[in-house]
Amino acid sequence: MNNTKDKNSSLQDIAEIVELLDNSSKQIIGIMEKQIDAVIASDASRIEELSEVHTSLSERYREHEKQFIEELSALFDEKEQEEEGVRLVALKNLFPNWATEIDKWHRKLTNNTKQLQRKHNQILQLLEFAMNRNAKMMHSLYSIHDEKNAHYVSDGKRSGISTGVAVNQEI
């Protein structure tokens, strides 16, 4: 890519990919919000359905991300890659007249990444809370079950019956 026209064309390609990444991010964030609602509602089938959609959208996002990196890398020669690194903001040094646009792309991608991280952490915290709550509920159920099904050992002391353990009884 020696001439300016080709590089400007590549910048247009990057602009299009940034829009694709932005749209993909917004779709993933929307699905994550629905996942949060499904976790709160304890709707297992909805959680599973949304997880499949999330996986599909994430794969598409990674494809766009890969295209973005390839296009960005193509704009830098080896020497520039070593000195500047392959970073979006480094394009401002190569294309000063595009600096405003490059800053917009950078802000957009940075904000989307932060939102995705926040939503991801929120989902993880909700799932952890739900698992802990479920574990406590199961412990309570088994404790009640154990109290109702207690038996006494030969020395007369009360002993609980472990769940799943068969006890021989005389009829």
C-alpha positions as CSV (number, residue, x, y, z in Angstrom):
1,M,0.0,0.0,0.0
2,N,2.3,2.7,-1.2
3,N,-0.1,5.3,-2.5
4,T,-2.3,7.6,-0.4
5,K,-5.5,6.5,-2.2
6,D,-5.1,2.9,-1.1
7,K,-4.4,4.0,2.5
8,N,-7.4,6.2,2.5
9,S,-9.4,3.3,1.2
10,S,-8.1,1.2,4.0
11,L,-9.1,3.9,6.5
12,Q,-12.6,3.7,5.1
13,D,-12.5,0.0,5.5
14,I,-11.5,0.5,9.1
15,A,-14.4,3.0,9.6
16,E,-16.8,0.3,8.3
17,I,-15.3,-2.3,10.6
18,V,-15.5,0.0,13.6
19,E,-19.3,0.4,12.8
20,L,-19.6,-3.4,12.6
21,L,-17.9,-3.7,15.9
22,D,-20.1,-1.0,17.4
23,N,-23.3,-2.7,16.2
24,S,-22.1,-6.1,17.4
25,S,-21.2,-4.7,20.8
26,K,-24.6,-3.1,21.2
27,Q,-26.3,-6.4,20.2
28,I,-24.2,-8.3,22.7
29,I,-25.0,-5.8,25.4
30,G,-28.7,-6.1,24.7
31,I,-28.5,-9.9,24.9
32,M,-26.6,-9.6,28.2
33,E,-29.3,-7.4,29.6
34,K,-31.9,-10.0,28.7
35,Q,-29.6,-12.7,30.3
36,I,-29.6,-10.7,33.5
37,D,-33.4,-10.5,33.5
38,A,-33.5,-14.3,32.8
39,V,-31.1,-15.0,35.7
40,I,-33.2,-12.8,38.0
41,A,-36.4,-14.6,36.9
42,S,-34.6,-18.0,37.3
43,D,-35.8,-18.9,33.8
44,A,-33.4,-21.7,32.8
45,S,-34.7,-22.2,29.3
46,R,-34.5,-18.5,28.5
47,I,-30.9,-18.4,29.9
48,E,-30.0,-21.3,27.7
49,E,-31.6,-19.7,24.6
50,L,-29.9,-16.3,25.3
51,S,-26.6,-18.0,25.9
52,E,-26.7,-19.6,22.4
53,V,-27.5,-16.2,20.9
54,H,-24.7,-14.6,22.9
55,T,-22.2,-17.2,21.7
56,S,-23.3,-16.6,18.1
57,L,-23.0,-12.8,18.4
58,S,-19.6,-13.2,20.2
59,E,-18.2,-15.3,17.3
60,R,-19.3,-12.6,14.8
61,Y,-17.7,-9.9,17.0
62,R,-14.4,-11.8,17.1
63,E,-14.5,-12.1,13.3
64,H,-15.0,-8.3,13.0
65,E,-12.2,-7.8,15.5
66,K,-9.9,-10.0,13.5
67,Q,-10.7,-8.0,10.4
68,F,-10.1,-4.8,12.2
69,I,-6.6,-5.9,13.4
70,E,-5.7,-7.1,9.9
71,E,-6.8,-3.8,8.3
72,L,-5.0,-1.8,11.0
73,S,-1.8,-3.9,10.6
74,A,-1.9,-3.4,6.9
75,L,-1.5,0.3,7.3
76,F,1.8,0.1,9.2
77,D,5.0,-1.0,7.6
78,E,7.4,-3.2,9.7
79,K,9.4,-0.3,11.0
80,E,6.2,1.6,12.1
81,Q,4.9,-1.5,13.8
82,E,8.1,-1.8,15.8
83,E,8.2,1.9,16.8
84,E,4.5,2.7,17.2
85,G,2.9,-0.7,17.7
86,V,-0.3,-1.7,15.9
87,R,-2.6,0.6,17.8
88,L,-5.5,2.6,16.6
89,V,-4.3,5.9,18.1
90,A,-1.0,5.4,16.4
91,L,-2.8,6.1,13.1
92,K,-3.1,9.7,14.1
93,N,0.7,10.1,13.5
94,L,0.3,8.6,10.0
95,F,-2.9,10.4,9.1
96,P,-3.1,13.7,11.0
97,N,-6.1,14.8,8.9
98,W,-8.0,11.8,10.2
99,A,-7.2,12.5,13.9
100,T,-10.7,13.6,14.8
101,E,-12.3,10.5,13.2
102,I,-9.7,8.2,14.7
103,D,-10.4,9.7,18.2
104,K,-14.1,9.0,17.7
105,W,-13.4,5.4,16.7
106,H,-11.1,4.9,19.7
107,R,-13.7,6.4,22.1
108,K,-16.5,4.3,20.6
109,L,-14.5,1.0,20.9
110,T,-13.2,1.8,24.4
111,N,-16.7,2.7,25.7
112,N,-18.2,-0.5,24.2
113,T,-15.4,-2.6,25.7
114,K,-16.0,-1.1,29.1
115,Q,-19.8,-1.7,28.9
116,L,-19.2,-5.3,27.8
117,Q,-16.9,-5.9,30.8
118,R,-19.4,-4.3,33.2
119,K,-22.3,-6.5,31.9
120,H,-20.1,-9.6,31.9
121,N,-19.1,-8.9,35.6
122,Q,-22.8,-8.2,36.5
123,I,-23.8,-11.5,35.0
124,L,-21.1,-13.4,36.8
125,Q,-22.0,-11.8,40.1
126,L,-25.7,-12.7,39.6
127,L,-24.9,-16.2,38.7
128,E,-22.6,-16.6,41.7
129,F,-25.3,-15.2,43.9
130,A,-27.9,-17.6,42.4
131,M,-25.5,-20.6,42.9
132,N,-24.8,-19.6,46.5
133,R,-28.5,-19.1,47.2
134,N,-29.3,-22.4,45.5
135,A,-26.6,-24.2,47.5
136,K,-28.0,-22.8,50.8
137,M,-31.5,-23.8,49.8
138,M,-30.4,-27.4,49.0
139,H,-28.5,-27.6,52.3
140,S,-31.7,-26.5,54.1
141,L,-33.8,-29.1,52.3
142,Y,-31.3,-31.9,53.0
143,S,-31.1,-30.8,56.6
144,I,-34.9,-31.0,57.0
145,H,-34.9,-34.3,55.2
146,D,-32.2,-35.6,57.5
147,E,-34.0,-34.5,60.6
148,K,-37.2,-36.3,59.5
149,N,-35.3,-39.5,58.6
150,A,-33.0,-39.8,61.5
151,H,-32.3,-43.1,63.2
152,Y,-30.6,-44.2,66.4
153,V,-27.3,-46.2,66.5
154,S,-26.7,-49.0,68.9
155,D,-25.4,-46.7,71.7
156,G,-28.7,-44.8,71.6
157,K,-27.4,-41.6,70.0
158,R,-29.2,-40.0,67.1
159,S,-27.6,-40.3,63.7
160,G,-28.7,-38.8,60.4
161,I,-29.1,-40.8,57.3
162,S,-27.0,-39.6,54.4
163,T,-28.9,-38.9,51.3
164,G,-28.7,-41.8,48.9
165,V,-27.7,-44.4,51.5
166,A,-30.0,-47.3,51.9
167,V,-30.8,-48.4,55.4
168,N,-31.9,-52.0,56.1
169,Q,-35.2,-51.9,58.0
170,E,-37.2,-54.7,59.5
171,I,-40.8,-54.8,58.6
